[in-house]
Amino acid sequence: MTKSLLSVFLSFACFAAEPALTVSKERLARVDQLLQGYTDQGKIAGAVALVLRDGKPVYEKAFGLSDKEAGRKMTTNTLFRIASQTKAFTSAAVLALMEDGKIGLDEQVGNFIPTFKKTTVAVKDDNGGVKIVPAKRAITIRDLLTHTAGISYGTDPQVRDLYAAKALGPEAGNGWYTADKEELICETMERLGTLPFVAQPGEKFVYGYNTDILGCVVEKASGMSLADFVAKRITGPLGLKDTRFFIPTAERERFAAVYASGRDGKAVRAADGSKGQGHYIDGPRKSYAGGAGLTSTAHDYARFLEMIRNGGKLDGVRVLSPRTVELMTTNQSGTLHSTTGLGFGLGFQTVDRYGASGLAGVGAFGWGGAYGTTYQVDPQSHLVIVLMIQLMPNATDIQPKFTAAVYQALAN
């Protein structure tokens, strides 16, 4: 190559190279102001925020109190109920068994849970009543992973009473909550299979018991409890010592209390029981809810997400193959989940169009939990973003403002 050609090549390479992405410490101070503001105003009791870039923490802070009544400070080591953020772990467990050849994505759920061999759907008739009709086809593992099986949490008017009669839906707590149950999760899911669902398989995105059913499938396919399988294949290898379905009594003071948004917008302590503090320490410890049962820390959850962002491997430990992770984190449900640029993969909401989810880049994925926790993974920006609070119901707008505050700190 002549000197002149080399000069042109180098000039073009410099022009074409993408500028290195940096995180401004000065602009990250706005995250401090935001979270401290919500705490000082009494909208939340406290929070833990953690941001990783290329696996390294660029922001990690705790705000406020984990228990206002006890005067206990929030710390980065505080334990949280993560509710639906459990779904990512259970989805990963299902896909690990797929890689083992024990589960097929298009396999019928009825192969694992007999009551799902022939399911029904509650539909409105011409007179405004409800009739029960057979499902047009069998529900598959893929349907459950994408929430397109037509299965809700039993809150719909046409099925609510039927679910209540079987100790499911809102009459059983929050529907998704099973920490107080004396029966194993497969017993609960087998009973669910006898009830009508609210949409035909593959025709609609319906958020509900899908991942709890998958938790039972994991137990049937692996021959061990969901808790044991997750510990053996995910949390154990990754060193996630604080991610468990139930918390040891000796760690009671690490566990954040649950608050609720009051009429004035201020956080008030939630009641005991299934719709408040729950039974994660003093409960029967029998039901492992794959859809909403885990407790964790910001550090543990971010480490799990970093494994996903890194193509299924972290610190020499491979949990999933890169191809499987790509399947999980790309839209597998078309426009059933959204027509505004959001999709749903095999366990995560995906961002298919810039602007569909705040400042998140195309290819980002994430979700959240009923207690107010939220997360976002943005491969384009090399980021893992985690926010932990305990607020249910949550009348604040803290989640989108938090993620926006993180993204605005990115600078080239």
N, C-alpha and C positions, 0 to 999 in steps of 0.2 A: 504494500500500500504506500503510495507516495505521500510526502509530507502534507501537501495541500488536501488530498483526500482524507487523510487522518484528521486534519484540522476540522474539515466539514463534518466528519463522523462524530467527533467529540462535541462539537457545537450542537449538533442535532440531539445527541444523547443527553446533554445537559438540559436542553430545552424540553425534551420529552419526559425526563425523569420527574416523578411526582415528588413535590417537596415533602420533607420529613414532617410528620405530624407531631406536634408538641402539645403539652398540657400546661396552661398558664396557671402558676400558683396564685398569682394576684387575682385572676378571674375566678379561681376556685373558692376564694373567700366569699363569693356570693352564695355558695352553697351553705357556708357557715351562717350567714345572715338569714337565709331562708329558713333553715331548720331551727335555728335559735329563736327566730321570730314566731314560728308555730308553737314552740315550747313555751316561750314567755307569754304568749297570748292565751295559753291554756287550751289550745285546740288539740294538742296531743300531750301525753305525759312525757314522752321522750322518744328518741329514735337512735338507730345506728345506721350509718351510711358507709359503704365501702365501694371504691372504684378501682378496678385493676386495669392496667394497660400493659399488654404483652405479659400478663401474669403477675405483674408487680404492682403493689398498692401505690396509687398516686393520691388517694384520699381515703382516710379511715378515721372516723370520729364518732363519739357517742354524745348525745345531748339529753338533758333532762333527767327524769327518774324512771326506773323500771317498775317501781311501786311507790306511788305518792303517799299512800297511807302509812307505809312502813318507813318512808323517808330513804328508800334505797336508790342509790344512783344508778343510772344506766351506764353500762360499760361495753366495750367492744366484744366482751365474752358473754354477754347476756344471751339467754336462750329464749327463742320465740316459737309460737305456734305458726306454722307456715301454710296450713290449710291446702289450697289448690296448687301451691308450688310443689306439693308432693307428687303431682301428676307427672312432672318431668322425670323423677326418679323411677316411677312405676313404668312409664313408657320406655325408659332406658332398659329396665329389667326385661320387659317383653321383647325388645329388639335384641338383647343379649341371648335370649332363648331362641329367637329366630336364627341368629348366627349359629347356635348350637344344633339347629335342625329340629328343634322340639316344638316350634310354633311356626305356622305359615301365615303371612299377612292376609292372604285371601282365604284362610281356613275358617270354617264355620265355628262360631263360639259354642254352639251346641255339642261340638266334639269334646269339650271340656266341662260344660255345665249342661246337663240333660234338659233342664227346663227351658233352655234357649233353642232347642231344636226346632220348635214351632212356636213363634211368638205372635202376638196380636197388637192391633192399633186401635185406639179410640178416636173415632171421627164424628163430626157433626153431621146429622142427617138433614133432609130437606125441611123438616119441621122444627129445627133448632134443638132437637134432642141429640143424644149421643148413642152411637152404635159401635159395637166391637167387631172388627173385621180381621181376617187373617193377614199377616204380613205378606207382601208380594214375593219376598225372598228371604233367605236366612241372613241373619246378622253375622258379619265377619269381624275378624280382629282389626282389619283396616278401618272399618266403620267406627269401632270404638276409639281407636287412636285419633281419628279426625273428628270425633263427636258428630258423626253423621248417621248414627244408628237410629235416631229418633227417640232417644231415651232422655227424659228430663229428670229433675229431682222431685217429681210428683207434686209440684205446686200448681199445675194447670187445673182449671176448674173441672174439666171433663174426667180427670183421674184422681183428684185430691182425696175424695172420700174412700175410693178403693184402696189407695195407698195407705191411708190412715188405718184402715181395718187390718192391714198386714204389718202394722208398726213400721211404716216407711213414710218418706216425705216429711213435710213440716211437723207432723204430729210426733215424729221421732226425734225432734230437736230442730236442727237446721237442715234436715234432709241428708246433707253430706256428712254429718257428724255421727260417729259411731264409737267414740272413746268410752262411752258409758255402757256399751252393750255387753251382755254376758255370753253372747254367742260368737262363733267364729265368722269371719267375713264371708266365707263361702256359703254358710247357712243363710245369711242375709241375702246374698246375691241369687241363690237358688230360689228363694221365695220371690225375689224381684222378677225373675223370669216367668212367673205365673201371671203377672199383671200386664195390662195393656200399656203400650207406649204411645207417644203422641204424634209420631210421624213415621212414614214408611222408610225402611232402611235405604240410605244413599240419596234421599231426596231433600234433606234439610239439615242445616247445622242446628243441633239442639244440645245445649250444655246440661249435663246431668251426671248420672251414676256411671257413665261409660268407663272411667278409669278405675273405679271401685270393682267393676266386673273384671277388668284386666288384672287387678290384684289377685282375684280368685283364680284366674287363668294361670298366672305365674305359679301359684301354689299347686295347682293341678299338674302343670307341665314339669315343674321342678321336683315335686315330691317333698317340698319343705315349706315352711311358713314364708309369707312375703317378707317379714322382718328378717328372717334368717337369710333369705336369698339376697336381699338388698345389702345386708351386712357382708355376705360372702363375696359378692361380685362387684359391689360399687363402693360402699362406705368404708369397708375394711381395707381394700387395696389402695384407696385414695387417702386413707388416714383421717377420715371424717368422724372423729370420735364423738362429736356432739350432735350427730344427726340420727335420731331415734324416734320410734313411735311413742314411747313413754319415757318419762324422766325419773331417774332414781330419786328416792326420797331425800337422800343426802345432798342433792343438788337443788333443793327447793328454792333456796334464796337466789339462785342464778336465773330463775324463771320470771319473765316479765308478766305483770298483771295486765288483764284486758280492760280497756276503757271503751266508752261509747260516746258518740257525739250527742250532746244534749240539745234541747230546743234553742238554746242561746249560742250553740256552736262550740261550747266548752266541753272538754272531755270529762265524763263522770265515770266512776268505777262501775264496771258491768257486774251483774249479779252472779252468784255461783250457779253451777248447773250447765246444761248442754248449750244454752244460748249465751253463756258468759265465760266464766273462768274455765269450765270444762273439767275433765277427769283425766288429765294427762299425768298426774302424779298419784292421786288416790283412787283411780278407777280400777276396774277388774283386769285390765291389761290383757284382753283376749282378742279384741277386734283390730286388725291391722288394715286401716282404710287406705287403699292405694290412691284414692282420689283426694284425700284431705287430712291424713292422719299424722304426718311427721312433725317433729319439732327440730329446730336447728339453730345455728348461729349465722351471722352475716359472713364470717370467714369460711365456714364449712360450705355454705351454699355457693359462694363465689368460687370456691375451689372446684366444686362439681361443675359449675358452668364453664370454668376455664378449661376443664377436660373436654367438654363439648366443643368449645371454640377452637381448641387445638386439634380437632379431628378425631376425638375419642381416646386420646392418650395424654398422660401428664406424669412428668418425673419418671419416665421409663415404664409406667404402668399403662397398659392398653385395656380399656374397658369395652370400647366399641370400635368397629372398623371405620375408616374415613368415609367409605361409601354409605354406610348405615347412618352416620351423622349427617351427611348431606341429605339423605332421605328425610330424616327427622326435621331438619331445619329449613326445608323448602316447601312451598305451598303444595299440598296434596289434596286439597278440597275445592279447587277451582274458585268459583264465586259464591259457594254455599255459605261460607263464613262472612264474607263482606264483598261489596261491589265497589268499595272506595280505595282499593289498593292494599288491603290487608288480606292475608290468607291464613290457612292453618295447616301445619305439617303434621308429623306424627308425635304430637305432644307439645308443640309450641305454636303461638301466633307468629306469623311471619310478616315482614314488611316488604311488599312487592313494588311499591312506588314511593319515591321520596316525597315526604309531606303527609303520608298516610298515618304516621304515628309521630307527630312532633318533629324533632330534628333527627330522628333515627335514620340511618342510611339504609339503602336498599340491601336486603340480605340480613338485616337485623332480626332478632327473634326474642320472644320473652312471654311473660304472663304475670300473674299476681295471685294473691290469696285473700280470703275473706276477712282476715284480721288486719288488712291494710298493707301487707308486705308486697313488694313489687321488684321486678328485675328486668333488665334488658341486656342482651349480648349483641354487640355490633362488630362483626368481623371486619368490616370496611375501616372502622376506626380503631380496631384492636382492643376494644373495650368490653369489660364486664361491669355492669352497674347494679348494685343491690341496695335496697332500702328496707329496713326492718322497723315496723311499728306494731302496736297491738291496739287497734281501734275498730270496733264492730258494734253497731253500724258506723260507717265512716262518712261524714258529711263534708269533709275537707276536699280540697283539690291539690293536696300535697304531692301526689305521685307524678302527675305531668309537670308540675313546676320544678320538682326535684330533678327529673331527667333533663329538662330544658336547661337548668342551671349547670348540670354537668357538661352537656354538649356545648354550651356557650363558652366554656373554658378551653375548648380545642382551638388551636391556632397553628398555622403553617409557618 
